[in-house]
Amino acid sequence: MTMKLVIGNRNYSSWSMRPWVCLRAANIPFEEIFIPLYTGDADKQRILDVSPAGKVPALIDGGITVWDSLAIIEYVAEKYPDAKLWPGDRAARAHARAIAAEMHSGFMALRSECGMNLHRPVEAKALSPQARADVDRIQAIWSDCRARHGSAGPYLFGAFTAADAMYAPVVHRFRTYAIETGPAVRDYMAAMQAHPAFAAWTEAGLAETIVIPRLETD
């Protein structure tokens, strides 16, 4: 039975993007179920029917339902160990999980001030000191990973891993809000944007026509 991944609008749903890109990059088969966000009680109930948290994404694997992006990625990593969603080296794997968890629980100012919106014209905006600190920390994470593992490939740990999937929406945020970056970060962002799974999500997101006013940012 093919797993099902319930996602929201590609244009806005950064949390949906993370497991979708991870699964697609690893060539793991899944059926996609799209439920538009903030469109009324009917779609809200559809989400509640598959996710007790009332949020997307959610993964349905037979009688098992997993919600939350990082939990989905961990579930899939256990089910498909040959996909190598985490680095093989134990130290690198611990590092990848640590920065993935930091992304999962942190950077609230950046998320609030620079929401994901693929349709937004590329333009810089004034950021709070807290958001600037988030930007600096993310660039430090990426630059450190590239310095350690750059010889093994263009992604954070050489080959594409779940850590890259967790930071994929941030690549969009940095691009959309014209965040100034250093050379190592620019190279990493270019590699991510060229990845087939990232590009496929982006293309489909740009083709969406649904506008959610509450998610439109300046």
RARAUR-V667479 format. One record per backbone hydrogen bond with DSSP energy under -1.0 kcal/mol. CO is the residue of the C=O (numbers start at 1). NH is the residue of the N-H. Records with the same first field share a line. If there is no record, write none. Layout:
BEGIN
CO=NH ; NH
END
This chain:
BEGIN
3=31
4=60
5=33
6=58
7=35
9=13
11=118
12=14
13=17
14=18
16=20
17=21
18=22
19=23
20=24
21=25
22=26
23=28
24=27
31=5
33=7
40=44
41=45
42=46
43=47
44=48
45=49
47=50 ; 51
51=54
57=68
58=6
59=66
60=4
61=64
64=61
66=59
68=72
69=73
70=74
71=75
72=76
73=77
74=78
75=79
76=80
80=83
81=84
85=162
89=93
90=94
91=95
92=96
93=97
94=98
95=99
96=100
97=101
98=102
99=103
100=104
101=105
102=106
107=111
108=112
109=113
110=114
117=120
128=132
129=133
130=134
131=135
132=136
133=137
134=138
135=139
136=140
137=141
138=142
139=143
140=144
141=145
142=146
143=147
144=148
145=149
146=150
149=152
150=153
155=158
157=159
158=155
161=165
162=166
163=167
167=171
168=172
169=173
170=174
171=175
172=176
173=177
174=179
175=178
176=123
182=186
183=187
184=188
185=189
186=190
187=191
188=192
189=193
190=194
192=195
195=199
196=200
197=201
198=202
199=203
200=204
201=205
202=206
203=207
212=215
213=216
END
